[in-house]
């Protein structure tokens, strides 16, 4: 789904010429769905940690990152956290693109973070 979002976003003008204006609406709706699914991952992780008996610790789920990790799986959790925050920045930049003149001029610079999220 994120791959589809990146292709649609990168070639929106050309694709809209051929398929019409509905493709932008599809891009927006699918983008919301992608973010809901991405947001559900840390929420489900938070719930699994809670029900495993480790308590309710949002810091550990959303923020706790390591550069030199003890376990190999911690690297993947750190990459997931970084990806989540980069995706959140890109999504909120798109949501608030019409909020003021500065965002109107610069929202695409933040939205480019989706390419980095896809690589991670």
Z-matrix of the N, CA and C atoms (Angstrom, degrees):
N
C 1 1.440
C 2 1.529 1 110.87
N 3 1.325 2 116.41 1 -40.90
C 4 1.465 3 118.84 2 178.81
C 5 1.524 4 110.19 3 -66.71
N 6 1.330 5 116.83 4 -35.73
C 7 1.463 6 120.57 5 176.48
C 8 1.528 7 110.30 6 -61.23
N 9 1.324 8 116.70 7 -44.47
C 10 1.464 9 120.92 8 177.51
C 11 1.522 10 110.50 9 -60.94
N 12 1.323 11 116.60 10 -41.39
C 13 1.462 12 121.04 11 178.27
C 14 1.526 13 111.21 12 -60.78
N 15 1.317 14 116.49 13 -42.09
C 16 1.464 15 120.58 14 -178.26
C 17 1.523 16 110.61 15 -67.51
N 18 1.325 17 117.13 16 -43.23
C 19 1.465 18 120.57 17 178.49
C 20 1.525 19 110.48 18 -63.77
N 21 1.331 20 116.62 19 -46.39
C 22 1.466 21 119.76 20 179.04
C 23 1.525 22 111.44 21 -62.06
N 24 1.321 23 116.82 22 -43.76
C 25 1.461 24 120.05 23 -179.09
C 26 1.517 25 112.99 24 -66.16
N 27 1.326 26 116.52 25 -38.87
C 28 1.461 27 120.44 26 -177.36
C 29 1.530 28 112.23 27 -70.99
N 30 1.319 29 116.53 28 -33.06
C 31 1.466 30 120.68 29 -176.00
C 32 1.524 31 112.37 30 -119.88
N 33 1.332 32 116.96 31 32.57
C 34 1.466 33 121.07 32 -174.75
C 35 1.521 34 112.32 33 -58.39
N 36 1.320 35 118.44 34 -42.61
C 37 1.467 36 120.37 35 -178.21
C 38 1.527 37 111.38 36 -62.75
N 39 1.330 38 116.77 37 -47.56
C 40 1.465 39 120.62 38 -178.47
C 41 1.525 40 111.72 39 -67.54
N 42 1.324 41 116.62 40 -40.84
C 43 1.463 42 120.10 41 -179.35
C 44 1.525 43 110.27 42 -69.32
N 45 1.318 44 117.77 43 -38.27
C 46 1.473 45 121.17 44 178.70
C 47 1.524 46 111.58 45 -65.30
N 48 1.326 47 117.35 46 -34.81
C 49 1.466 48 120.46 47 177.02
C 50 1.520 49 111.09 48 -61.07
N 51 1.322 50 116.42 49 -40.99
C 52 1.467 51 120.59 50 -176.42
C 53 1.519 52 113.55 51 -83.54
N 54 1.335 53 117.08 52 -39.12
C 55 1.464 54 119.99 53 -173.40
C 56 1.523 55 114.19 54 -103.79
N 57 1.309 56 117.72 55 -15.96
C 58 1.459 57 120.41 56 179.27
C 59 1.517 58 112.13 57 102.50
N 60 1.321 59 115.30 58 179.21
C 61 1.453 60 122.18 59 -174.66
C 62 1.515 61 115.42 60 -73.02
N 63 1.332 62 118.00 61 -16.32
C 64 1.462 63 120.13 62 -178.42
C 65 1.523 64 111.36 63 -64.88
N 66 1.325 65 117.04 64 -22.01
C 67 1.465 66 119.60 65 -176.40
C 68 1.529 67 110.90 66 -66.28
N 69 1.341 68 117.81 67 -32.16
C 70 1.465 69 119.94 68 176.51
C 71 1.523 70 110.10 69 -66.74
N 72 1.327 71 117.02 70 -42.25
C 73 1.471 72 120.34 71 177.15
C 74 1.525 73 110.84 72 -61.16
N 75 1.341 74 116.49 73 -40.48
C 76 1.464 75 120.54 74 176.31
C 77 1.524 76 110.30 75 -61.93
N 78 1.326 77 116.75 76 -41.69
C 79 1.465 78 122.36 77 179.11
C 80 1.531 79 110.63 78 -59.99
N 81 1.314 80 116.69 79 -42.65
C 82 1.465 81 121.08 80 -179.92
C 83 1.527 82 110.67 81 -68.25
N 84 1.326 83 117.27 82 -46.33
C 85 1.471 84 120.84 83 -178.37
C 86 1.522 85 110.81 84 -65.14
N 87 1.324 86 116.91 85 -44.09
C 88 1.463 87 119.49 86 178.74
C 89 1.528 88 110.70 87 -66.59
N 90 1.328 89 117.21 88 -34.04
C 91 1.461 90 120.65 89 176.76
C 92 1.515 91 112.00 90 -62.72
N 93 1.318 92 116.67 91 -41.29
C 94 1.467 93 120.65 92 176.45
C 95 1.523 94 109.73 93 -63.13
N 96 1.324 95 117.21 94 -43.28
C 97 1.467 96 120.86 95 179.03
C 98 1.528 97 111.29 96 -63.19
N 99 1.323 98 117.54 97 -41.81
C 100 1.470 99 121.31 98 177.45
C 101 1.523 100 110.26 99 -60.06
N 102 1.336 101 116.70 100 -43.82
C 103 1.465 102 119.18 101 -178.92
C 104 1.526 103 111.38 102 -68.60
N 105 1.319 104 117.72 103 -37.45
C 106 1.472 105 120.38 104 177.05
C 107 1.526 106 109.94 105 -62.14
N 108 1.321 107 117.14 106 -43.34
C 109 1.468 108 120.07 107 177.91
C 110 1.529 109 111.19 108 -66.17
N 111 1.324 110 117.25 109 -40.85
C 112 1.471 111 120.18 110 178.35
C 113 1.519 112 110.95 111 -65.84
N 114 1.325 113 117.71 112 -37.58
C 115 1.464 114 121.71 113 179.18
C 116 1.524 115 111.24 114 -71.19
N 117 1.334 116 116.80 115 -28.73
C 118 1.470 117 119.43 116 179.95
C 119 1.527 118 111.85 117 -69.48
N 120 1.328 119 118.46 118 -26.99
C 121 1.462 120 120.40 119 179.92
C 122 1.530 121 112.40 120 -59.92
N 123 1.329 122 119.96 121 -55.11
C 124 1.469 123 118.08 122 179.47
C 125 1.526 124 112.93 123 -66.61
N 126 1.329 125 117.40 124 -30.54
C 127 1.465 126 119.37 125 177.58
C 128 1.526 127 109.98 126 -65.68
N 129 1.327 128 116.87 127 -44.88
C 130 1.467 129 119.94 128 177.86
C 131 1.529 130 111.06 129 -65.48
N 132 1.329 131 116.87 130 -36.33
C 133 1.465 132 120.12 131 176.26
C 134 1.523 133 110.38 132 -64.95
N 135 1.326 134 117.14 133 -41.24
C 136 1.464 135 122.04 134 177.20
C 137 1.524 136 110.73 135 -60.39
N 138 1.318 137 116.68 136 -43.85
C 139 1.467 138 120.53 137 179.09
C 140 1.527 139 111.83 138 -67.78
N 141 1.338 140 117.22 139 -38.69
C 142 1.468 141 119.00 140 179.92
C 143 1.526 142 111.29 141 -67.04
N 144 1.328 143 117.14 142 -38.08
C 145 1.469 144 120.67 143 176.71
C 146 1.525 145 110.02 144 -66.15
N 147 1.319 146 116.39 145 -40.27
C 148 1.469 147 120.80 146 179.63
C 149 1.529 148 110.80 147 -63.33
N 150 1.324 149 116.58 148 -48.03
C 151 1.462 150 119.39 149 -177.80
C 152 1.524 151 113.05 150 -75.64
N 153 1.335 152 117.40 151 -14.06
C 154 1.462 153 120.54 152 174.17
C 155 1.520 154 111.07 153 -80.09
N 156 1.331 155 116.46 154 -6.98
C 157 1.455 156 120.37 155 175.75
C 158 1.510 157 115.14 156 100.30
N 159 1.343 158 117.84 157 5.66
C 160 1.461 159 120.27 158 -178.46
C 161 1.526 160 112.58 159 -88.16
N 162 1.305 161 117.56 160 -2.55
C 163 1.462 162 121.21 161 178.34
C 164 1.514 163 112.28 162 91.49
N 165 1.317 164 114.85 163 175.24
C 166 1.460 165 122.65 164 -178.98
C 167 1.525 166 108.13 165 -93.52
N 168 1.337 167 117.14 166 104.79
C 169 1.460 168 121.44 167 -174.59
C 170 1.533 169 110.91 168 -132.42
N 171 1.346 170 118.26 169 84.31
C 172 1.464 171 120.37 170 179.33
C 173 1.531 172 113.22 171 -62.57
N 174 1.330 173 117.93 172 -29.56
C 175 1.466 174 120.38 173 177.99
C 176 1.526 175 110.12 174 -59.18
N 177 1.317 176 116.23 175 -45.63
C 178 1.460 177 120.45 176 -178.31
C 179 1.527 178 110.82 177 -63.98
N 180 1.308 179 117.68 178 -34.13
C 181 1.460 180 120.78 179 -176.18
C 182 1.526 181 111.79 180 -81.15
N 183 1.325 182 118.01 181 -44.64
C 184 1.458 183 120.79 182 -171.68
C 185 1.525 184 114.86 183 -95.65
N 186 1.326 185 118.94 184 -27.18
C 187 1.463 186 120.15 185 -168.95
C 188 1.523 187 113.68 186 -120.99
N 189 1.303 188 119.01 187 -38.26
C 190 1.455 189 123.30 188 -172.44
C 191 1.532 190 110.98 189 -58.15
N 192 1.320 191 116.91 190 104.33
C 193 1.455 192 122.15 191 -179.84
C 194 1.518 193 109.12 192 -121.17
N 195 1.316 194 115.89 193 152.56
C 196 1.464 195 119.80 194 178.28
C 197 1.525 196 109.54 195 -131.60
N 198 1.318 197 115.64 196 146.23
C 199 1.458 198 121.45 197 174.44
C 200 1.520 199 108.89 198 -96.27
N 201 1.328 200 116.13 199 -42.80
C 202 1.460 201 122.10 200 173.75
C 203 1.523 202 105.77 201 -110.77
N 204 1.312 203 115.68 202 101.01
C 205 1.464 204 120.96 203 -172.58
C 206 1.523 205 111.06 204 -95.47
N 207 1.327 206 115.27 205 152.93
C 208 1.461 207 121.03 206 178.78
C 209 1.521 208 111.85 207 -75.83
N 210 1.312 209 116.62 208 -43.61
C 211 1.465 210 121.20 209 -178.12
C 212 1.529 211 109.18 210 -113.48
N 213 1.330 212 117.13 211 147.41
C 214 1.474 213 119.39 212 178.71
C 215 1.528 214 113.17 213 -59.31
N 216 1.318 215 117.14 214 -31.96
C 217 1.469 216 119.13 215 -179.75
C 218 1.527 217 111.89 216 -67.66
N 219 1.331 218 117.52 217 -23.46
C 220 1.463 219 120.59 218 178.19
C 221 1.530 220 112.18 219 -65.07
N 222 1.343 221 116.99 220 -29.82
C 223 1.459 222 119.71 221 176.08
C 224 1.527 223 110.49 222 -62.55
N 225 1.334 224 115.95 223 -42.69
C 226 1.463 225 119.87 224 179.96
C 227 1.522 226 111.53 225 -66.39
N 228 1.322 227 116.53 226 -38.49
C 229 1.467 228 119.96 227 176.78
C 230 1.528 229 110.73 228 -64.37
N 231 1.330 230 117.00 229 -39.94
C 232 1.463 231 120.81 230 177.98
C 233 1.525 232 110.83 231 -65.31
N 234 1.324 233 117.53 232 -43.33
C 235 1.465 234 120.24 233 177.09
C 236 1.524 235 111.07 234 -62.53
N 237 1.318 236 116.77 235 -37.64
C 238 1.461 237 120.73 236 176.51
C 239 1.517 238 111.98 237 -63.80
N 240 1.323 239 116.71 238 -41.84
C 241 1.473 240 120.46 239 178.29
C 242 1.526 241 111.17 240 -64.25
N 243 1.330 242 116.17 241 -44.99
C 244 1.465 243 120.28 242 179.20
C 245 1.529 244 109.98 243 -62.69
N 246 1.321 245 116.91 244 -44.17
C 247 1.466 246 120.69 245 178.32
C 248 1.515 247 111.68 246 -61.43
N 249 1.322 248 116.67 247 -41.87
C 250 1.462 249 120.47 248 179.73
C 251 1.522 250 111.13 249 -61.05
N 252 1.333 251 117.56 250 -44.76
C 253 1.461 252 119.93 251 -178.61
C 254 1.521 253 112.00 252 -69.75
N 255 1.330 254 117.50 253 -37.87
C 256 1.467 255 119.80 254 176.62
C 257 1.525 256 111.02 255 -65.39
N 258 1.333 257 116.31 256 -41.59
C 259 1.461 258 120.50 257 177.13
C 260 1.522 259 110.73 258 -63.77
N 261 1.321 260 117.00 259 -39.60
C 262 1.467 261 120.74 260 178.62
C 263 1.525 262 111.23 261 -62.98
N 264 1.322 263 117.24 262 -42.00
C 265 1.464 264 120.81 263 177.99
C 266 1.528 265 110.14 264 -61.98
N 267 1.337 266 116.56 265 -44.29
C 268 1.464 267 120.45 266 -179.62
C 269 1.524 268 111.66 267 -64.54
N 270 1.322 269 117.06 268 -41.26
C 271 1.467 270 121.14 269 -179.57
C 272 1.522 271 110.75 270 -66.41
N 273 1.320 272 117.12 271 -46.05
C 274 1.461 273 119.30 272 -178.96
C 275 1.530 274 111.99 273 -69.45
N 276 1.322 275 117.46 274 -28.64
C 277 1.468 276 119.52 275 173.87
C 278 1.521 277 110.16 276 -64.45
N 279 1.326 278 117.02 277 -40.33
C 280 1.465 279 120.24 278 178.09
C 281 1.525 280 111.24 279 -69.32
N 282 1.327 281 116.88 280 -38.93
C 283 1.467 282 120.04 281 -179.90
C 284 1.525 283 112.25 282 -64.20
N 285 1.317 284 116.09 283 -39.00
C 286 1.464 285 120.65 284 -175.98
C 287 1.526 286 112.80 285 -101.90
N 288 1.323 287 117.19 286 22.44
C 289 1.463 288 120.57 287 -176.96
C 290 1.519 289 113.06 288 -63.75
N 291 1.314 290 117.59 289 -22.50
C 292 1.465 291 120.44 290 179.69
C 293 1.527 292 112.25 291 -105.12
N 294 1.325 293 117.93 292 10.86
C 295 1.468 294 122.03 293 -174.35
C 296 1.527 295 112.70 294 -68.37
N 297 1.318 296 116.87 295 -42.52
C 298 1.468 297 120.17 296 178.57
C 299 1.525 298 108.86 297 -152.63
N 300 1.305 299 116.51 298 175.63
C 301 1.464 300 119.98 299 -174.90
C 302 1.527 301 112.24 300 -66.95
N 303 1.335 302 117.32 301 -34.65
C 304 1.465 303 119.51 302 179.39
C 305 1.526 304 110.93 303 -65.82
N 306 1.334 305 116.74 304 -44.79
C 307 1.469 306 119.90 305 178.70
C 308 1.524 307 110.80 306 -66.62
N 309 1.314 308 116.80 307 -36.74
C 310 1.460 309 121.04 308 178.99
C 311 1.527 310 110.44 309 -60.29
N 312 1.318 311 116.44 310 -36.43
C 313 1.461 312 121.25 311 -178.65
C 314 1.530 313 112.87 312 -82.94
N 315 1.333 314 118.73 313 -26.83
C 316 1.468 315 121.11 314 -169.70
C 317 1.522 316 116.06 315 -119.47
N 318 1.320 317 120.27 316 2.64
C 319 1.460 318 119.88 317 -173.38
C 320 1.523 319 112.23 318 -63.06
N 321 1.326 320 117.41 319 -32.05
C 322 1.471 321 119.47 320 -179.24
C 323 1.531 322 112.08 321 -65.61
N 324 1.320 323 117.09 322 -29.16
C 325 1.465 324 120.37 323 178.37
C 326 1.524 325 110.80 324 -64.54
N 327 1.317 326 116.88 325 -36.41
C 328 1.462 327 120.53 326 176.15
C 329 1.527 328 110.84 327 -77.11
N 330 1.311 329 116.52 328 -35.67
C 331 1.462 330 121.09 329 -176.84
C 332 1.532 331 111.50 330 -67.55
N 333 1.327 332 117.23 331 -20.88
C 334 1.464 333 122.17 332 177.49
C 335 1.530 334 110.93 333 -65.19
N 336 1.322 335 117.86 334 -18.30
C 337 1.468 336 121.17 335 178.12
C 338 1.525 337 112.08 336 -58.85
N 339 1.335 338 117.59 337 -19.91
C 340 1.461 339 120.49 338 177.58
C 341 1.525 340 111.76 339 -59.95
N 342 1.333 341 117.49 340 -32.98
C 343 1.461 342 120.50 341 177.88
C 344 1.525 343 110.32 342 -63.76
N 345 1.320 344 116.64 343 -42.16
C 346 1.461 345 121.22 344 178.07
C 347 1.527 346 110.91 345 -65.82
N 348 1.321 347 116.77 346 -41.36
C 349 1.469 348 120.82 347 177.95
C 350 1.520 349 109.88 348 -60.43
N 351 1.313 350 117.19 349 -41.42
C 352 1.463 351 120.62 350 179.71
C 353 1.525 352 111.12 351 -63.21
N 354 1.325 353 117.47 352 -38.72
C 355 1.465 354 120.43 353 179.15
C 356 1.525 355 112.43 354 -69.72
N 357 1.331 356 116.39 355 -35.13
C 358 1.465 357 119.86 356 -179.56
C 359 1.501 358 108.47 357 -72.95
